[in-house]
Amino acid sequence: MKIEQKPLDDHQMHLTVEVEKQTLENARQKAARKIAKRVKIPGFRPGKAPFSVVEKQVGPEAIKDEAIEIVLDEMYPKVIEESGIRPYSSGTLEKVHEDKDPLIFEIRVPLSPEVTLGKYQKIRMPFEDKPITEEDINNVFKNLREQNAIMAPVERPVQAGDIAYILLSAERKTPDKDGDTTLLNERRYPVMVEAPDTDTKGEWPYPGFSQELLGLKPGDEKTLEHTFAEDSDFEDLRGETASFKLKLEEIKDRQLPELDDAFAQSVGSYQTLADLRAEIESQLTESFRREAEGAYETQVVEKLVAESEVKFPSQMLHHEIHHHIEDMGPDLAARGMDLDTYLKSRNITFDQLEEEVTPEVEERLKKSLVIMEVAKQEEIEVGDDEVEGLVQERILRLSQTLTEDQMKRVLSKENLQGLVSRTLSEEVIRRTLERLRLTAQGQSPDKAAKKAKKSEEPVEEKATEE
């Protein structure tokens, strides 16, 4: 068997394989026997019809196609081994020159990804921590008060801070591709009414909507028109004008609790407001630290990706794109949509969605490959006992939110293997990112690890004599 290799630009290998023509002739005999086992031939038991009868029954082309499959199945593993290439997935038969002797097969094989890392050990970037401010603490207090507010119906006009319950209908001026103009049809919504000087950028259905309710009384009706901005979150409504009709049904006043020791005791195991404030400061400090480290790690990885060479076949990218779209399922389901409904709502096709997500998925794939190559070179590993502990922690967290039937699916053999694999991969990535971050900060990852381990060791107290 003779093999010629020709590298292709898209990280695939074109193989030209020469095989003795007698190999195909031998395979034709095997093919006829296989066909005879699955095709009913009058007068013969399955698999017992002679070659000439099978050929007459199904035709020479069917036998030839089956024979080529047999040759490929037997030859392909040997071809991969002898060529010394590392395939990402199975190759594709492009052409068979069956009229030649020796027989010639042309095969295209996608190659496993290759990463040539930049000098990640020499990357240095300044790290900026994010300090907490008095405003940050006050915002937490504000949210806690709002979460514990007492709601009471009132008969006066709407004021800022109220919750207004409305019936809302909406129509777009320009019909969608199906000729439909209806966006909403008398749906009841609670609206948190903001003060005129409040930033309402993220407000639904558009910024400033709640302030249109100020001064209305129960039973009042109002019609509004709004043209959505070109950068609106509602992509299918960008630049479109819609008409909104609302009827105010009910107003509830929010009575916020006082910030005192009694309030602190009502929201947790705190004795005083000072205790609650100390806990808020501690949690914000930890949250801001993780946020700053996460942003820093992202910058380090982006710099490393820019300095590295990453090669992968298009098949790998397509595989990741399909995974990305599949992963949209739970989020869409939570919004009451499936993929078809989502595509329709945005007036796009599946191919357009694939094209849209490709840059994001490609960048994510490059980062993942670079991180895993660093993990390989740094010999970052996670022990079986550690993985088992992390998986048990995940299962415990899931059991607190999922139903019994959902947990049974999670713990099925196939899903459990996937959970273990994801947990291992994520922990390797976490440790690798931490090492990259410490290196870029000019710290020694090994010394930092020893210091962390030492801080976790129990402190022995010396007994005192009286």
Stockholm file with secondary structure:
# STOCKHOLM 1.0

chainA/1-466         MKIEQKPLDDHQMHLTVEVEKQTLENARQKAARKIAKRVKIPGFRPGKAPFSVVEKQVGPEAIKDEAIEIVLDEMYPKVIEESGIRPYSSGTLEKVHEDKDPLIFEIRVPLSPEVTLGKYQKIRMPFEDKPITEEDINNVFKNLREQNAIMAPVERPVQAGDIAYILLSAERKTPDKDGDTTLLNERRYPVMVEAPDTDTKGEWPYPGFSQELLGLKPGDEKTLEHTFAEDSDFEDLRGETASFKLKLEEIKDRQLPELDDAFAQSVGSYQTLADLRAEIESQLTESFRREAEGAYETQVVEKLVAESEVKFPSQMLHHEIHHHIEDMGPDLAARGMDLDTYLKSRNITFDQLEEEVTPEVEERLKKSLVIMEVAKQEEIEVGDDEVEGLVQERILRLSQTLTEDQMKRVLSKENLQGLVSRTLSEEVIRRTLERLRLTAQGQSPDKAAKKAKKSEEPVEEKATEE
#=GR chainA/1-466 SS CEEEEEECTTSEEEEEEEECHHHHHHHHHHHHHHHHHHSCCTTSCTTCSCHHHHHHHHCHHHHHHHHHHHHHHHHHHHHHHHHTCCBSSCCEEEEEETTSSSEEEEEEEEBCCEEECCCGGGCCCCCCCCCCCHHHHHHHHHHHHHHTCEEEEECSCCCTTCEEEEEEEEEESSCCTTSCCEEEEEEEEEEECCCTTSCCTTCSSSTTTGGGGTTCCTTCEEEEEEECCTTCSCGGGTTCEEEEEEEEEEEEEEECCCSSHHHHHHHSSCSSHHHHHHHHHHHHHHHHHHHHHHHHHHHHHHHHHHHSEEECCHHHHHHHHHHHHHTTHHHHHHTTCCHHHHHHHHTCCHHHHHHHHHHHHHHHHHHHHHHHHHHHHTTCCCCHHHHHHHHHHHHHHHHTTSCHHHHHHHTSHHHHHHHHHHHHHHHHHHHHHHHHHHHHTTCCHHHHHHHHHHHHSCCCCCCCCC
#=GC SS_cons         CEEEEEECTTSEEEEEEEECHHHHHHHHHHHHHHHHHHSCCTTSCTTCSCHHHHHHHHCHHHHHHHHHHHHHHHHHHHHHHHHTCCBSSCCEEEEEETTSSSEEEEEEEEBCCEEECCCGGGCCCCCCCCCCCHHHHHHHHHHHHHHTCEEEEECSCCCTTCEEEEEEEEEESSCCTTSCCEEEEEEEEEEECCCTTSCCTTCSSSTTTGGGGTTCCTTCEEEEEEECCTTCSCGGGTTCEEEEEEEEEEEEEEECCCSSHHHHHHHSSCSSHHHHHHHHHHHHHHHHHHHHHHHHHHHHHHHHHHHSEEECCHHHHHHHHHHHHHTTHHHHHHTTCCHHHHHHHHTCCHHHHHHHHHHHHHHHHHHHHHHHHHHHHTTCCCCHHHHHHHHHHHHHHHHTTSCHHHHHHHTSHHHHHHHHHHHHHHHHHHHHHHHHHHHHTTCCHHHHHHHHHHHHSCCCCCCCCC
//
